[in-house]
Amino acid sequence: MVRADVSLVVTDLDGTLWHTDDEVHPDAVKALHEVLRAGPPLLVATGRRLGSTREPLERLGVAPPAVVLNGALGLDLATSVRFHRAPFPTSEAVAVLAAFQAAGLDPCVYSDGPDLDGRAIEVWLSDTPSTHPDHVMRLASSAGVGDLSVVVQQQAVLAFSLLGVQHAHLVAAKDAIEAMSEVHLDRSLDYPGLGAMTVAPRSQSKWDGVLAFCRAEDIDPTKVLVLADGPNDIELLTSAAHRLVPENAHPAAKALADHLIPPAVDGGWAAVLELL
């Protein structure tokens, strides 16, 4: 019997559902399928791009609706039908790129534009991308290479990111960018000892995508249960009615928890069943 005061389960992925997407705890997988089978509705909310969200979830045998890129895009992973899209104003995208490049960094630029040469292009890179070389390799199948100054003028830019970069280099860019956009700087789970930074349009958060989903599906947004762990989840957790946070989460996320759950590596996500 699903609790009447939970209308929707919203979950982050990295550090919450899984520690790494190539080894998801079986208890978490079982609980995920149980929620999808018995309800309430489930929505993924992640900083990841579309491809890196869809592919690992498909390996688990699921394709739920998702909010990706920290609230920039919302869609059904099974059908690709969009329910939310919030790109940067062109002038702000140009200014963010200029700030990155002034710090000596060429970011990944995520867009929701037309395909190129029969391929769906999710992200644009320069000839000399600053993101980690392994990240470049992972992006290869969905990346276009071009002049980023042209991309930000012509494409619907959803986000910027850099993964696996020295933290000090990211701080320099963050200081210049945070006055004009939403900046999330944290440790990189994929590249230990290095940093990860994402940039979204001003005042945008995952919660914007949650509200759009609730409107599309006629769901009460005052009864949302959230599982999340990072600094890019603060608006999500603040707005939720119920908050489950892993014990090893970022301190800002832990401070908002109603319930602390075991870490993702131990299958802590399965604790959601006790709340439902």
C-alpha positions as CSV (number, residue, x, y, z in Angstrom):
1,M,0.0,0.0,0.0
2,V,1.6,3.3,-1.2
3,R,1.6,6.2,1.3
4,A,-1.1,8.7,0.5
5,D,1.3,11.6,1.4
6,V,3.8,10.6,-1.3
7,S,2.8,11.6,-4.9
8,L,6.1,11.1,-6.6
9,V,9.6,9.6,-5.9
10,V,12.4,11.7,-7.4
11,T,15.9,10.3,-7.3
12,D,19.4,11.5,-8.1
13,L,21.8,8.9,-9.6
14,D,25.5,9.4,-8.8
15,G,26.1,8.9,-5.1
16,T,22.4,8.1,-4.5
17,L,21.1,5.3,-6.6
18,W,24.6,4.1,-7.4
19,H,28.2,4.9,-6.5
20,T,29.3,4.1,-10.0
21,D,26.9,3.1,-12.8
22,D,28.9,0.0,-13.7
23,E,28.3,-1.8,-10.4
24,V,24.9,-1.0,-8.9
25,H,24.0,-2.7,-5.6
26,P,21.4,-5.5,-6.2
27,D,19.3,-4.3,-3.3
28,A,19.0,-0.9,-5.0
29,V,18.1,-2.5,-8.4
30,K,15.4,-4.6,-6.8
31,A,13.9,-1.6,-4.9
32,L,14.0,0.5,-8.1
33,H,12.0,-2.2,-10.0
34,E,9.6,-2.5,-7.0
35,V,8.8,1.3,-7.0
36,L,8.3,1.2,-10.8
37,R,6.0,-1.7,-10.5
38,A,3.9,-0.7,-7.5
39,G,4.3,3.1,-7.4
40,P,4.2,6.0,-6.8
41,P,5.5,7.4,-10.1
42,L,9.3,7.7,-10.3
43,L,11.3,10.5,-11.8
44,V,15.1,10.6,-12.2
45,A,16.7,14.0,-11.6
46,T,20.4,14.2,-12.5
47,G,23.2,16.5,-13.6
48,R,24.1,13.9,-16.2
49,R,23.5,14.4,-19.9
50,L,20.8,12.4,-21.8
51,G,23.0,9.6,-23.1
52,S,24.8,8.9,-19.9
53,T,21.5,8.9,-18.1
54,R,19.6,6.6,-20.5
55,E,22.4,4.0,-21.1
56,P,23.1,2.8,-17.5
57,L,19.4,2.8,-16.6
58,E,18.7,0.6,-19.7
59,R,21.3,-1.8,-18.4
60,L,19.1,-2.1,-15.3
61,G,16.1,-2.7,-17.5
62,V,14.3,0.6,-16.8
63,A,13.5,3.7,-18.8
64,P,11.7,6.2,-16.5
65,P,11.1,9.8,-17.2
66,A,14.1,12.0,-16.3
67,V,15.3,15.5,-15.7
68,V,18.8,15.8,-17.0
69,L,21.6,18.5,-17.0
70,N,20.5,19.8,-13.6
71,G,17.0,20.9,-14.7
72,A,17.7,22.0,-18.3
73,L,15.8,19.2,-20.1
74,G,13.0,16.8,-19.1
75,L,11.9,13.9,-21.2
76,D,10.6,10.3,-21.1
77,L,13.6,8.1,-21.6
78,A,11.5,5.4,-23.3
79,T,9.9,7.7,-26.0
80,S,12.2,10.8,-25.9
81,V,9.1,13.0,-25.7
82,R,10.1,16.3,-23.9
83,F,8.1,17.8,-21.1
84,H,10.6,20.5,-20.2
85,R,13.3,22.5,-22.0
86,A,15.1,25.6,-20.5
87,P,18.2,26.7,-22.5
88,F,20.4,29.7,-21.7
89,P,19.5,33.0,-23.2
90,T,22.1,33.4,-26.0
91,S,23.7,36.4,-24.4
92,E,24.3,34.5,-21.2
93,A,25.7,31.4,-23.0
94,V,28.2,33.7,-24.8
95,A,29.2,35.3,-21.5
96,V,29.7,32.0,-19.7
97,L,31.9,30.6,-22.5
98,A,34.0,33.8,-22.5
99,A,34.5,33.4,-18.7
100,F,35.6,29.8,-19.1
101,Q,38.0,30.7,-21.9
102,A,39.4,33.7,-19.9
103,A,40.4,31.1,-17.3
104,G,42.1,29.1,-20.0
105,L,39.4,26.4,-20.2
106,D,37.4,25.0,-23.1
107,P,34.2,23.5,-21.6
108,C,31.8,20.9,-22.8
109,V,28.8,22.7,-24.3
110,Y,25.5,20.7,-24.1
111,S,22.7,21.5,-26.6
112,D,19.4,20.2,-27.7
113,G,19.8,21.0,-31.4
114,P,19.5,19.2,-34.7
115,D,21.4,16.1,-35.5
116,L,24.7,16.3,-37.5
117,D,25.6,13.8,-40.2
118,G,22.8,11.5,-39.0
119,R,24.1,11.6,-35.4
120,A,22.3,13.0,-32.4
121,I,24.7,15.7,-31.0
122,E,24.3,16.2,-27.3
123,V,27.5,18.1,-26.6
124,W,30.0,20.2,-28.4
125,L,33.8,20.2,-27.9
126,S,36.6,22.4,-29.2
127,D,39.7,21.0,-30.8
128,T,41.4,21.3,-27.4
129,P,38.8,20.4,-24.7
130,S,39.8,20.9,-21.1
131,T,37.6,18.1,-19.7
132,H,39.4,14.8,-18.8
133,P,40.7,12.8,-21.8
134,D,38.6,9.8,-20.6
135,H,35.5,12.0,-20.5
136,V,36.2,13.1,-24.1
137,M,36.4,9.4,-25.1
138,R,33.1,8.7,-23.3
139,L,31.4,11.6,-25.1
140,A,32.8,10.7,-28.6
141,S,29.6,9.0,-30.0
142,S,27.4,11.9,-29.2
143,A,29.8,14.8,-29.5
144,G,30.4,17.4,-32.3
145,V,33.7,19.3,-32.6
146,G,33.6,22.9,-33.6
147,D,34.1,26.5,-32.8
148,L,32.4,27.0,-29.4
149,S,31.9,30.7,-30.0
150,V,29.7,29.8,-33.0
151,V,27.9,27.0,-31.1
152,V,26.8,29.3,-28.3
153,Q,25.5,31.8,-30.9
154,Q,23.6,29.2,-33.0
155,Q,22.5,26.4,-30.7
156,A,20.1,26.1,-27.8
157,V,22.7,25.7,-25.0
158,L,21.4,23.7,-22.0
159,A,24.6,23.5,-19.9
160,F,28.3,23.6,-19.6
161,S,30.6,21.2,-17.8
162,L,34.1,20.0,-17.1
163,L,35.0,16.7,-15.4
164,G,38.3,15.5,-14.0
165,V,40.0,18.9,-13.9
166,Q,42.3,20.2,-11.1
167,H,40.1,21.9,-8.5
168,A,42.1,25.1,-8.5
169,H,41.6,25.6,-12.2
170,L,37.8,25.2,-11.8
171,V,37.7,27.6,-8.9
172,A,39.1,30.4,-11.1
173,A,36.3,29.8,-13.6
174,K,33.6,29.5,-10.9
175,D,34.5,32.9,-9.5
176,A,33.9,34.5,-12.8
177,I,30.8,32.6,-13.8
178,E,28.7,32.3,-10.6
179,A,27.5,35.9,-10.8
180,M,25.7,35.2,-14.1
181,S,24.7,31.5,-13.8
182,E,24.1,28.6,-11.5
183,V,27.5,26.9,-10.8
184,H,27.9,23.5,-9.1
185,L,31.5,22.6,-8.2
186,D,32.2,19.3,-6.4
187,R,34.5,16.3,-6.3
188,S,34.5,14.1,-9.3
189,L,33.3,10.6,-8.5
190,D,34.7,9.3,-11.8
191,Y,38.1,10.9,-11.4
192,P,39.2,10.7,-7.7
193,G,41.3,13.7,-6.5
194,L,40.0,15.9,-9.3
195,G,37.0,18.3,-9.6
196,A,33.8,18.4,-11.6
197,M,31.9,21.6,-12.5
198,T,28.5,22.1,-14.2
199,V,26.9,25.4,-15.1
200,A,23.2,25.9,-15.7
201,P,21.1,29.0,-16.5
202,R,20.6,31.5,-13.6
203,S,18.2,30.3,-10.9
204,Q,17.6,27.0,-12.6
205,S,17.6,23.7,-10.7
206,K,16.4,20.1,-10.9
207,W,13.2,21.2,-9.1
208,D,12.2,23.2,-12.2
209,G,12.1,19.9,-14.1
210,V,10.2,18.2,-11.3
211,L,7.5,20.9,-11.4
212,A,7.2,20.6,-15.2
213,F,6.7,16.9,-14.8
214,C,4.1,17.4,-12.1
215,R,2.2,19.8,-14.3
216,A,2.4,17.4,-17.3
217,E,1.2,14.4,-15.3
218,D,-1.2,16.2,-12.9
219,I,0.8,15.2,-9.8
220,D,0.7,17.1,-6.5
221,P,4.2,18.7,-6.1
222,T,3.7,19.2,-2.3
223,K,4.0,15.5,-1.7
224,V,7.3,14.7,-3.4
225,L,9.8,12.3,-1.9
226,V,13.4,13.0,-2.9
227,L,16.6,10.9,-2.6
228,A,19.7,12.9,-3.3
229,D,23.2,13.6,-2.1
230,G,24.9,16.6,-3.7
231,P,25.2,20.4,-3.7
232,N,23.3,20.4,-7.0
233,D,20.4,18.8,-5.1
234,I,19.8,21.6,-2.5
235,E,16.8,23.1,-4.2
236,L,15.4,19.7,-4.8
237,L,15.7,18.7,-1.2
238,T,14.6,22.1,0.1
239,S,11.4,21.8,-1.9
240,A,10.6,18.2,-1.2
241,A,8.1,16.9,1.5
242,H,10.3,13.9,2.3
243,R,14.1,13.8,2.1
244,L,16.3,10.7,2.1
245,V,20.0,11.4,2.0
246,P,23.0,9.0,2.1
247,E,25.1,9.1,5.2
248,N,28.2,10.0,3.1
249,A,26.5,12.8,1.2
250,H,27.7,16.4,0.9
251,P,27.3,18.2,4.2
252,A,24.8,20.7,2.7
253,A,22.6,17.8,1.6
254,K,22.9,16.0,4.9
255,A,21.7,19.1,6.7
256,L,18.4,18.9,4.9
257,A,17.7,15.1,5.5
258,D,14.6,13.8,7.2
259,H,16.2,10.3,7.0
260,L,19.8,9.3,6.6
261,I,20.2,6.1,4.6
262,P,23.2,3.9,4.0
263,P,25.7,4.9,1.2
264,A,24.9,4.0,-2.4
265,V,27.8,1.5,-2.5
266,D,25.9,-0.5,0.3
267,G,22.5,-0.3,-1.5
268,G,21.1,2.4,0.7
269,W,18.5,3.4,-2.0
270,A,16.5,0.4,-1.0
271,A,15.5,2.2,2.2
272,V,12.9,4.0,0.2
273,L,10.7,1.0,0.4
274,E,10.5,1.4,4.2
275,L,9.1,5.0,3.6
276,L,6.5,3.8,1.1
